[in-house]
C-alpha cells in the first residue's frame, strides 16, 4: 500500500477570539497545498484528516485535485498518533493522512524506522509499505511547497 503523509498548509496565526480549531489556511497556504497536490506522483483514493479547520481545508484541496473520498477523524487531532490507530483505518491502494506537526512527523518517523523528518507546512511524504508497523515503510518521495515553487520558476525560465 502507499501512504501520503501530509502536514496541513500554512495557517493563520493564533489570535484572540479565534479558537485553535478554527484557524484557517492562509491564501499562500492554499496555493502551496494545491501545488503539492498537483505534483504528487500517486493518485490519492481516500484522505483522512484531522477535524481542525486548517487540516480539513488542506484535505479538501487534495480531494478536489484527486477526486478522493474525504474522511474526518479525531485520531489525527494534534496529539500522539499510535501506529495501531492508523492500522485500523480502512486503507486503499493510496491513502493520505493530513495532520499537525510534530505528531504527523512523529508518525512518519515511526513508519520509516527513525530519522529526524521535518515537514514544512503543506509538505507531503510518500511511503510504500506492506503493513502499518514500526520501521516497515520506505520513504519514496518528499514534496515541499518550496520544491514546487522552484520547479515552477525553473519551467518558466525554460519557456
Buried (B, 14 or more C-beta within 10 A) or exposed (E): BBBBBBBBBBBBEEEEEEEEEEBBBBEEBBBBBBBBBEBBEBEBBBBBBBEBBBBBBBBBBBBEBBEBBBBBBEBBBBEEBEBEBBEEBEBBEBBBBBBBBBBBBBBBBBBBEEEEBEBBBBBBBBBBBEEBBEEBBEBBBBBBBEBBEEEEEEEEEEE
